[in-house]
Amino acid sequence: MLLRVFALFVIILIHSNCTSQTASIDSLLGLIKISDNDSIIINVQLAISEILIKTDPVGAQEFADYALNISEKINYEHGEIKALKLLR
């Protein structure tokens, strides 16, 4: 539970005050490596996709696709909806 709260705090902090795109993405990728919770992984994938959407649309699509696939497998509607919005 503590890891989940920490991960969400870091995602919000990084996403709202993004000073270095690469550093932010690296930090988020680090969260994926330490998390075993699918919903956290999905939310991190979606946060990365949002960061990349303007500078690397292909990369953003890959992260959103991955998040969508996992969301569908675990029936995580919030992840599915957000991924579909990013993929439109």
Buried (B, 14 or more C-beta within 10 A) or exposed (E): EEEEEEBBEBBEEBBEEBEEBEEBBEBBEEBBEEBEEBBBBBBBBBBBBBBBBEEBEEBBBBBBBBBBBBBEEEEBEEBBEBBEEBEE
